[in-house]
Amino acid sequence: MIYFSIQLYIGNRKLTAKEKIESNDQNDNDSCILEEGDIYFFYRPKKNSTEVKDIDDVRRFFMITSVNKQYDRASYKIKKTQKQFYRLFVIGKKSLPEVRQSEARSSERYWARVGGIFDKLDNITNELFADEFRKGDGARPVGAGKYIIARHQSHAELAYVLITPQEPGDAQDELGIEKEASFIISVINPKNPAPKGFPSSEEPPKYPEKVLEEFNKKEKFVSLESDTHLIDYQNSQVILIGAREGKNVIKSDLGIDIDEEIRQKESDIIRKLKLENQNVPIKPLMEGKLE
């Protein structure tokens, strides 16, 4: 079993659930957890690449968030209507954005698209593991861990910790997957044309009319600081910006302590993804080697 807890602090004292919300309302510097769950990373090789040596041989890079809990910011209780579901993100530049010490340049704002919303992990993995152009070109798992989305000041950040492999290898380095990192996450306003330098989705986001009414035409990018529901629809367009790297930095800056304790062998990830039933290379996941 993998134990994973996320705690908020004032000084050295841990906050109660109620204080997490009350302190956030009183001080914009505090953080409030909006969502938590499991996170997975996959890549699919290019059509003609029989061997993946580096990112040039990668056709697509995917990030999956398995939403286990979403919180009502008003009460910090799990949403009554919330049930477990999965988001499949297609990352445009085939890697996660670099975390910089200085402010990110516009070229380092990474575009992503919600490629699908699923109610079962099997539905995603069956699609990813399936051959696309040739036998053996199914997606390879390259990372698994835990994540949260939290409000911090006037934006939201997705923070994660990598559990498998225990330490990033060459495969993770090539795709920008750190041991622990966070990214500012926002959505592109569907009421406006895609900002210059960003691709437009092949199909518009499948927002219902009620959700579309929440968007203000004056905004290019919309924060998820209050709620994450804007990324719960297929074809939603997302912007990721590298924010923080390392457990200690995340705790210091966000007030969030990612405390992990692994008490079972890595084979638990294989069981959860049902990799033993798939003809899928697992060296990227287990050994950190591209394959």
N, C-alpha and C positions, 0 to 999 in steps of 0.2 A: 504493500500500500504506500502511496505517496502522500505525505502530509504537506500542506502548503497553506500558510496563513499570511494575511495581509493586514497590518495594523497601522493605525494612525497615532501620532504622538504629539503632545505638547511638552516640550522639554524632554524629560525622561519618563513622563507619565503617559500611559496608554489611555486613549480616549474611549469613553463608552459610546455605544451606537448613537445615542441621542446627541451627545456632545459633538460627534463628527459632523452632524448637520448644523447644530446651533453655532458652533465656532466658525463654520464655513460661512454662515449668514452674517456673522459679525465682522469677519476679517477675510478679505479676498485672498490673502496669502495662504490660507489653509486649503487643504484638499479634501475632496469628497468622492468616495468611490461610487461610481454609477453602475458598474457591471464587472463581473469576473467569470473566469472559466478556463478552459484548455485552449492551447494554441498549437497549430501544426504548420510546417512549411514543406512544400513540395516543389520539384522542378521537372519539366518535361524536356527531353532533348530535341534538337532540331531534326527535321525530316531526314536529312542525309548524314547525320552524325552517328556513326556506329559506336563511337567512343566519346565520352564527355571529358575533355581535358581542362576546360575553363569556361567562363561565362559566354564566350563566343559560340560554344556548342549547345547553349541552352536556348530553347525556343520560348518557353514561358515559365514564370515563377509565381507560385501560389502561396497565399497565407489563409489558413482556416481558423476562424474563432468559433469554438464550441461554447455557446452562452449557457452557463450554469445558473447564474443569478443576475437579475437586474433589480436595482433598488429605486424605490420612490424617494426622491430627494426630500419631500416634505416630512416623511416619517422614518426614513432609513429602514423600511420594511420591504421584504421581497414583494415585487408586484404580484398581485393576485392573478392577473391574467398571463403572467410570464410562464413559459414552458421552455424546456431545452430546445434549442435549434442551432443551426450551423450556417455561418456566412462563408462563402468562398470568394476571396479577393484575388484578382489578377493584378499583379504588380507590374506597372508599365516598363520600368527600366531593368526588370529581371533581377533586382536586388533591393535590399532595404537601404534607406538613405543613411549616409555617413553622419555620425554625431560630431559636430564641430564645436569648438570653444567659442568661436565668434558667431555672429548672426548668419543664418543660412542664406545663401544667394538664391535668386529665383530659380536657377537651374538645379538647385538641390531640393526643390519642392517636388516630391515624387508623386506622380499620378497613379491612381489605382481605380479599379472598377469592381463593384460587387457583381461577380459573375453568376451568382445564384444563392438562393436561400433554401435550405434543406431541413427537414425535420428528423432525418436519420443520417448518422455518419456513413453508414453503408452506401447510401445513395451517392455521396460524394466520392468515396474511395473507389467504388465500382466504376464511376465515370473517369476518374483520374488514372486508374490502373489499366484501363482498357487501351488496347493498341489503337493508334490514331492513323498513321500513314504506313507503318510497317510493323512486323512482329517484333515485340520487345521494346517499343518506344513509349511505353506507358510512363506515367509520372513516377519519380522516385521520392520517397520521404527523406527529408534532410534535417528535420528538427522537430522536437516536441517539447512542450513546457506548459507553463501557466501564465495567465495574463490578467490585467485589470484595465479598465478605462476609468479615469478619474478626472474630475474637474479640478483645475488649478488656476487660480486667478481668473482671467477672462477666457480661458481656453480649456480644451480637454486633451489629455495625454493617454496614449496606450502604452503601458509598461508591461514587460514580460521578463520571465526568467526561463532560460533553457535548461531542461532536465535531461533530455537525451539528444545527442551525446552529452555526457557530463561536462566535457570541455570542448569548445569549438575546434574543429580541424580545418583542413584545407578547403573542404566543401563549404563549410559555413563561412569561412573568411571570403571566399569567392562571391558569395551571395549576400554578404553584409550582415550575417546573423551573429550577433554578439552573445555573450553569456547572459548579461542583463542589460537592457536598454529601454528607453522610452522615446515615443514620437508624438509630436503634436498632430492631432487628427481632426480634420474638418471636411465638409462636403462642398462641392461646387454647386452654386445656385443654379437649378435647372431652368429658371426663368430668364437667364441671360445666356448669350453665346459663351462657349468655352473660352476662358481667358487665353490671351496670346501665349503660345508656347506649350499649350496643353492640348492633347487630342480630344476629340468629341466622341462620346460613346456611339457605337453603331446604332443602338436603339435608345430612346429616351428612358430615364429612370421611371420605374413603374410606381410612381407615387399616386395614391388616391387624391382626389380633388381636395379633401379636407386637409391633407398634409401639405399640398402645394400652397394652400392659403397661408401657411406659416412662413413662407419665404418672402423677403422684402427685395424688390427689384434692384435696390441701391447696393446690395451686397454681392460681391463676387464669391466670397467664401463664407460659409456658415459654420460657426462653432458647434460642437456637441456638448458644451459646458453644462447644459441643463438636462439633457436626455440623449440617449443613443439611438432613438427610433429612426432617425433619418438615414441610417445605414442598414435598415432592416428590409430594404426593397431592392429587387434586382435592377442592375444597371445604375445604381447610385454611384456617383463619381466622387472619389475621395482624394484628399491631398495629405501626404505624410511628410513631416519635417523632423529630422533628427533633433532630439532634445537633450537626452542625458544617457550616460553609459556607466554601468557599475552599480551594484547594490547600495554602496555607501553614499554615492552621489544622489541616487534616487531618494534615499531616506533623508538626506540632509536638505535637499531642495524641495521635495514634495511632502515630506513628513510621512512617507509610506515605507514601512519596513517589510520587505519581501523575505520571509523566513521559510526556507525550504528544508525538509528533512526527508531523504530518500531511504526507504526501508525495504525495498524490494528490488530485485535485479531488473536490469533494463528490459528483460523479456516481457515485462508487463505492458510496455508500449507496443510490442509486437502483437500481444494478445488483443489489446484494445483496437488496434488498426486491422486486426485479422490478417497480418502479413504472412502468417504461415500458410494461408490458403491462396496466396497470390504469388504469381511468378514475377516478383519485383526485386530488383537489386536493393539490398539493405545496407551496404557498406557506407553510403552517405549518412545514414541515420546512426548506425552503430559504431562506425570507425572514423567518421568525418572525412571520407575519401570519395571524390567524384567518381561516378561510374556510369 
